[in-house]
Amino acid sequence: MIKDRPLALADVVAAVAHAGAGGIDIFVGNVRDRSRGHDIARLEYEAYEPMALRVMQQIGAAVEAETPGVRVAIHHRLGVLQIGDSAVIVAASAPHRAEAFAACRAAIEQLKQDVPIWKREVATDGHAWVVQGPDDPLPWGHARSPRLAPRRRRPCLRRG
């Protein structure tokens, strides 16, 4: 699920709770105040939503298929987030804790790797950069995001 408002931990847990769940593991990714040597003012998330939702559903289904009784829920927030806001919540339930831990970890790692969500980190000193996936800083202006990337002019072909 992708939302443009604060995420609710209870909603994510409810999505994976079931009678056979002996354990539920939860990962909450929050906006921190420092990154890459800079104090952070805010983060801005955007996504290609139809594809992001499809990939998130595929990740959940793949993780669930690996172990009987596992359920996975992934909620990600878009828009401007302040320090301390939750950007992502992943929950996984399973009959036993080991499977719940493994499923939650697998889901968040695949999310970071495969889902087309871009994070613009804006520092208090004015620096900004865009990240997609783990350890993939892109200098501002060189983003893969269609809206964050600078617009390029197409060459004009003139006949003369």
Summary of the structure (lengths in Angstrom):
residues: 160
radius of gyration: 18.3
end to end distance: 53.4
largest distance: 75.0
contacts: 472
relative contact order: 0.22
helix: 28%
strand: 34%
